[in-house]
Amino acid sequence: MNKPRKNRLSGLADQPVRLLLDEIDEHISDNEFRSKLKGSLHQLSDLKFALDESSIVALTDRKGKIQYVNDKFCEISQYTREELIGQDHRIINSGYHGKTFMKTLWDTISSGKVWHGEIRNKARDGSFYWVNTTIVPFIDNDGEPYQYLAVRSEVTKLKQVEAELQQMMSQVMNIQEEERRRISRELHDGIGQSLFSLVIQMDRLLADQANSGVEALRQQVTRIMEDVRGMAWELRPSVLDDLGVVPAIRTYVENYTRHYGIEVELECSLRKRLDMNKEIAIYRIIQEALTNIAKYADVAEARVNVEDTEELTLVIIEDQGAGFNKNNAGHGVGLFSMEERARGAGGTLRVSSEPGEGTTVTLLLPKAVQV
């Protein structure tokens, strides 16, 4: 059932508008000007009504102190208007977003730019809700923000659906990784060992009597062994499970350079093992990004940097090659796979590229993500 519309000047927040209209009637004698001014004020009041009916609205001063909230803000946060006015937004801070996220937000709006993003807040009863947020700075004559208008729409249900889909994708990828590991082990320990035993038997035959046919067969079997080991490594390197992501990356880079002839500058400050989900994401994203460099970048060198900070693990894969136009490149399977792996590990993936200026793939994995 639709809610009946209030009179546009009936609310407490419209008192200044009503007073302005009284002042106009009392002090402005020019009928045409008075009519236009009153029409503009009525239009402004209508816009405010539409905004209040559709969105969660808050107005803060330059320090972030709340000066105004509409009814929808009070409804979703479960705080009264009196409890919110004079506070800052820490009153609804869920603790989900790290210092870097909040610093970026404030750096953006304090420089006079509009900020867009999704924020998870906490209501008075402790429940969490997501809002799609736009924060607009109001600029004074000196070019400095003096107020911030935050307009939000609730997207909690959408985020819940996204989380369910992400969980499904993570399960699919986990099953895929387990299957890769099983097949890799079978190739290495099963077929690989059988071929190795065959080579030993051939060596014994050759030791007893030289035979060019056996020698040629031995060389062929040796090449098959190398191919099998390479397939096993591509599927799932055992060193990733046994020793962790850093030795796995170093070994992969060495093999990659030998295979493609592309020198990779590797810098890594990661000293401790992460949980397996994050390690797999890091390894697979580096693997996919370097494979793309070999296929498309047309370069002789690339760079991989794995940096461990207090808040997150940062992975950067970059080249100075051909690059591409992201607007015309579509959404390839490789990029989709990297993005899903990043999300499945609780992180985000950014890809920056321009034709002729190379490509940078950045993975950010927060140390702790609250669910």
N, C-alpha and C positions, 0 to 999 in steps of 0.2 A: 504494500500500500504506500503510495507516495505521500511524503510529508507535506502538509500545507505550507505554502510560502508565507513567511512573515512579511509584515510591512517593511519596506526597505529602510525606513528610518526608525524602526521600533527598538532596535537593540541598544544596549548601553554604549557599545563601541561607536554608534552612529550619533551620539549626543553632540560631538563637535560639528558634525555636518548640519544638524538641526540648528545649532547656535549660529553657524555661518549663514544659513538661510535667513534667520531672523535679522542678523546684522545687515545682510544685503537689502532686505526689505526696508530697514530703518534708515540706512545711510546712503544708499545708491539711488539716485533719482532718475538716471537714464534708463528708461524702460527696456529698450532693446538690449543694452549691455547687461542689465540686471537679468533679463530673461535668458540670455546666452550663458551667463555665469551660473545661474541656478540650474540650467540644463546640464552644464558640465559637471556640477556637483552631484546632481541626480544620477548621471551616467557613471561617475566614479563610485557612487554608492551601490549602483547595480553591479558593477564589476567586482566590488568587494563582496557583495552577496553571493555572486556566482563562485568566486574563489573560495569563500568560506564553506559553501555547500559541497564543493568538489574536492577540496584539498585540506591537508593539515598545515596550518600556517603559524609561523612564529617570527617575531621581530626582535632583534637584539641590538644593543649598543655596540660601539667599537670594541669594547672589552669582552663581548660575548654575553653580557647580562641580559636576561630575557625581559623585554619591555611589554610585549603583547603576545598572547596566544589565542587562537580561536577555539570554539567548542570541540571541534574534532581532535585537536591536540589534547585537550583535557580528557576526552573520551578514550582515546587510545592509550594515553600514558597513565590514566587512572589517578592523576593528580588534579587538584582543584586549581583554578586560575590564581588564587591567592598563594598557593604553595609554590607555584612556578615563577611568578613575577619576582624579579630581583635575583633569581638563581641563574646559573649558567647551565649548559646542556650536560654537564657532568651528572646532573640529577637523574638523567635517563641513560647514562653511559653503561653499556652492557659489558665492557671490558673485552669485547671481541676483537676490536681493531687495535693494532699496535701503534707505537709512538710514531713510526714512519708514516703511517696512513694519516694520522691526525695532523702531523706537521705539514704534510703535503697539502691537506685541506686548508689549513690556516695560512700557509704561504700563498696559496692561490687567491683566496678571497681578500687577504690583507694587501695584496698587490693590485686589487681592483678588478680581478678577473672573476667570472662566474664559475662555480664549481658544480659538477654533476657527479652523482655516484649513488651507490646503495649502502645504507648504514643499518646495522642491527642495534636496536635500542632495547632497554629493559623497562617494563612497566612497574608500577608501584608494587604489584603482587609478586614480582620476581619473574613473570613470564617475559619471553622475548618476542619482539616483532620487528619486521624488516620494513624499511621505507625507501622508496626511490626519491632522492633528494636533489633539489636545485637550490643553491644559495647564491643570492644576488647581492653584491655590495652596492650601497648608495654612496655616491662620491660627493664630497664638499667642494667648495670653490678652490681649495688648494690641491685638489686631486687626490685627497685621502678619504678612505671609507669612514663614514660616521655612523652607519647603521648597516645591518645585514638582514635581508628578508629570506627566510627559509620556507620553501614550498615543498611539501612532501605528499606522496601517495603511498598507501600501504600495499606491500607486495609479499606479505608473509606466506600466503597460500602458494603463490608462484614459486617462491624460494623453496617451499616444502616439496613441490613437484620436482623442481630442479635437483634437489638433494636426493630424492628417490631415484630419479634417472641416473644421477651421478653414481649412486650406490650400485645400481644395476650395471653401469659401464665398468665400474671398478671390479665387480664380481666377474664380469666377462674377461677383463684383462688379467685378473688373478688366475682364472682358469687357464687362460692362454699361456701365461707364464709357467704355470705348473706343468702344462703339457709340453712346452718347450724344454723345460728342465728334464722331464722324463725322457723325451726323445734324445736330447743331447747326451744324457747319461748312457742310454742304450747304444747310441752311435759310438761313444768314446769307450765304454767298458765292454760292450758286446761285440759289435762288428769290428771296432778298432783293435781290440785285443785278439780277435780271431785272425785278422789280417797280419798282425804282428807275429803271431805264432806261425803263420804260413811263411813269412819272410825268414824266420829262424830256420825252418825246415829247408828252405831253399839255400840258405847259407851253408847248411850241413852238406847238401848235395854238391854245391860248388866247391866246398873244401875237399870233398873226396875226389871230384873229377870236374874239370872245367867243362862247361856246357854253355854255349852262346845262347841257346834257346831258353835255358833256365835263367840266365843272367838278364835277358830281355824281359822275361816274365817277372823276375824280381823287381826290376825297375818299374814295370807297369803297376805291380801291387803296391810299391812304395808310393807312387803318385796317387793311387786310390786312397791309401792311408792318409796322405796329406789332405786330400779333398774331404774325406770323412771328418778329420779333425777340424778342418775349416768350417764345415757344416755344423758340427757340434758347437764350435765356438760362437758362430753366428746365432744359433738358436738360443744358447744360454751358457756363457762361460762359467765353468766350475769355480774359477777364482772369485767370481762375484759372490757366490754363496760361502766359499771357504774363508776368503781374506777380506772381502769388502769391496766397495765401489772404487776406491782410489787405485789399488793394484789392477783392478779390472779396466779402468780407464787408461792407465799407463800402458798396459799390454795391448789394448785395442788401438791406441794411437800408434804404437810401434808397428803393429801389423798393417794398419791403415796406410802409414807412410811407405812401407815396403810395397804394398799392393798398388797404390795409386800414384806414388811419387810426389805426394803433397806433404811438405814439411808442416808439422803442427807444433806450435809453441804452447806448451802446457804449463800452467801455473796452478798450484793447488795448495790451499792453506787448511784443508780439512784434515784434522788429526784424529778424530774419533769416528767410530762407526755410527751411522744413523739407523733408524728402523728400516727393515728390508723394503717396504713400500716406497720410501723416499729414495733409497739407493737404486732400486730398479728404475724409477722415474728418471733420475739423473743419468744413469747409464744409457737408457733407451733414447732419451732426448739428444744426448751428445752423439750417439750412434746415428740417429736419423738426420740430425743437422749436418754432420760431417759427410754422410752419404750424399745428401743434397748438394753440398759444396763440390764433391767429386763429380757429380753428374752435370751441374749447371753453372757453377761459378767461374770456371776457366781460370783458376789461379794456381800458383805454385806453393802457396803457404796459407795457413789459417791459424787461428788462435782460440784456445780453450782456457777459460779461467774459472776455477771453482774456489769461491771465497766463503769462509765460515766467519760469521759475525755473531754478536750476542743475540740478535733477534731473528736472524734468518740465514739460510744457506743460499748463496747467489751463484748462479752458473751462467756464464756468457760464452757463446760460440759465435765467432765473427770472422768475416773474410772481406777483402777489398776487391771482390770480383764483379761479375756481370750485374748482379742485383736483379730486381724485378719490380714492376708496378703492382702493388698490392691490390689496387682497385680493379685491375684487369686480370689478375692471376687466378681468380676463383678461390675455392676452398679445397685444396688438394687433400688426398688421403693422408700424406705424411704430416702436414700441418695439423690436421684434425687429430691424428694419433698423438702428436706431441701435446696438444692442448688438453686432450682427455687424460693423458698420463699426468700432466701437471695438476689438473683439478683433482684427480684421484688421489694424489699425494698431499692434497690440501694447499697447493700452491697456485701460481699464476704464470702464464707464458706470454711474453711479448715478442713480436717479430717486427723489426724495423728494416726496411729495404727501399732503395731507389735505384732505377736503372743506371748502371755504370758506377755506382757508389758503394756496392757491396751489400751485405746482409748481416744483421746482428740478431741472434736469438737469445733472449734473456729469460731464465727460469728463476723465480723467487719462491723459496720454500720456507715459510715461517717455522720457527722452532716449536711453537705450541699453538695449536688452533683449537679453540673451544667449540664444541658442537651444540 
